[in-house]
C-alpha cells in the first residue's frame, strides 16, 4: 500500500469515527441505582410527567409553545456537542435543559452548581466549553445541597423512563404533535428535522 493510499484510508476511517461519536451518547455509570432503574418497569414517557417532576433551566424562546426537554450529564461530551447544535434552533423553541447524574457524583455537583447559578446559561456554557476542551467542567459551587437533591430526582425520573444514555431529547414534533424521543447528539440540520423545526441557515 502506498503512503498516499494509506493516508486516504486513515482520513476516511477518522471521518467515520467522528460521525459515529457525534451520533453516540454517554451511558449510565455502573451502580446499584442505575441497575435498579434498568430492572424496574418502565414508566410511559410523557412531556406532562417531565413538566411536573423534572427541574431544569430554559434556553431559547421562553414563551414558545414548542418545548424541547433535554436530559444531560455535565461530564458527557456528546451533551456538550448537542448544546452547541441546539443554539441555532433556540429562536424556534423553548429548550429545557435537565441535569442528571449518570456518570458520577461530580456530575451531580456540577448539575446542581448550574441550577443554582444566578445565570445558569452562562454557567452551562462555561461547563460545556470546558468538557469539549477536556478540562473537566466547572468546579462545584457552595450551598448546593438542595439542588443536588433536584438533580437526583431528575435522574430517578430519567431511569424510570428507561433511557440508557445522554443526551436524551423528549418533545412533541412541531408539525405533527407526535411524541419524539432521541438519545445521542445530532448536528443542527438533523436535530431540526427530528423536532419538526426549520433547518438553520448554513
N, C-alpha and C positions, 0 to 999 in steps of 0.2 A: 504494500500500500504506500503510495507516495505521500509526502508531507502535506501537500495541498489537499489531497483526498481525506487524510486523517483530520486535518483542521476543519474541513467542511462537516465531517461526521460529528466532531465534538461540538460544533456550533449547533447542529440540528438537535443533538442529544440535550444540550443545555436549554434550548428553546422548549423542548418537550417537558423537561423537568420543571422549568419555571411556570409553564402553563398548568401543570399538574398541581404545583404548590399553590397557585393562585386560586384554584378551584377547591382546594382542600380546606380542612378546618382543624382546630385543635380539639383533641379528645379529652375525656374525663381522666382525672387523676385516679389511680388505683387506690380506692379507700372503701371502707365499710359503708360510708354514707352513699358513695356513688353506686356501690353494688346493691344497696337497698333500693335506690331509685330504679335500677335496672330490673330487679325481680318483682317489684310491686306492679299491680295492674296499672296500665297507662290511663291517665285522665284524658278526656277529649280536649283537643286543642281548640280554644276559642279566644277571640280578641277580648270578649267581655270578661273572661276569667283573668286575663293578663291585666286589663284595666283595673279590675277590682283588687287584685292581690299583689301585683309587682310594683316596684318603685324605681324610676329612672330619672333621666333628665332629657329635656326636649331640645332638639336641634332642628332648625328649619322654620316652616310656616306654622306658628303656634295656633292659629285659628283655622287651619286647614281641616276639612272633613276627612282627608286621607291621612290615616295614621299608620305608620310602619314601626313595629316593635322589633328591636334588635337586642337579643341576648348576647353579651360579650364578656370575655375574660381579659383583664388588663395585661396579662402576660402572653396573650395569643397574638402572634404576628399576622395571622390571617384576619383577625378582628381589626388590627391596625390598617391592613390593606383595604378592608371594607369601609372603614372610617373615611379613608381618602376617596374611595369610589362614590360614596353617598353625598359628598359635598356638592357635586354638580347637580344633584336632584333635590336639594333641600328647599328650593323655592316652590316645588310642586307638592310637597307633603310635609307632615309633621313626623319626624323620626324621634322615637323614644328609645334611648339607649339604656339598657337594663344590665347592670353589672352582676355577674355571678362568680362564684369561686370554685372553678373546676380544677385548676392547675395547682392550687395550694393556698396556704394561709396568706402568702404575700399578695395573691390576687384579691382575697377578701379585704385586706387592709388598704390596698390601692383603690379598690372599688368604693370603699367607704370614704376614703380621702377625696375622691372625685365628687361623690354625692354631697359631702359636707362643705365643699369649697364654695366661696362666695360666687365664683364664676366657674361652674362645672365644665363648660365647653372649653375654656382656656386650659383648665387642668387636664382635661381629656386630651386635648391637642398636645400638650406637653408630654403626657404619658405615651401616647401612640407614636409620636416622633421619636421618643427615646427607645421604644420597643423596636421600631423599624431600624434604628441605629444600633440595636443590640446592646443598649446600655442599661437595660433593666427596668425602665419605667420610673415613675415618681416615687419619692420617699413617702412613708406613711405619715399622715398628719396626727395632730393631738386631739384628744377628746372625740374619738370616732367610734366608741363602743356601740352607741345606739345605731349608727349607720352600718357597722359590721353585722348587726342582727338583721338589718334590712337586706344586705347582700346575701346572707344565709337563707333568708326567706325566699328571695328571688331564686336562689339555687335549688331550694326544695321544690318550687313550682316548676322550674326547668326539668328537674328529674322526674316529677310526676307526669309531665307530658311525654317522657320517654325519649327526649332528644339525646343525641350521642356526642355532639360536638358544637363548638362555637367557631365563628358567629352563626347564630340561627335567627332567621327573619320570620316574623309572622305578620301578615297583613291581609286586608281584603283587596283583591285586584281592583284597580281604579276604574276599569272598564266593565268588568263582568260582575264584580261583587263577590266572586268566589274566594274561598279561603286559600291563601298562599303561604306555604312554609318552605323554607330553603335553608340548608346547612352549608356553610362554606362561603368564601369570598367570591365576588363576581366583579368584573370590570364594569364601568358605568353603562355601556350600551346593553349588556346582558341583564344588569340589575334593573334598568328602566323597563326592559321588556318583561321581566319576571313580575314586576309590580304594576304593569299596565300604564306606566308613565311615559312621557315624551322623552325620546333619546336626547341626551345633551349634545350640543353642537360640538363638532370636532375641532 
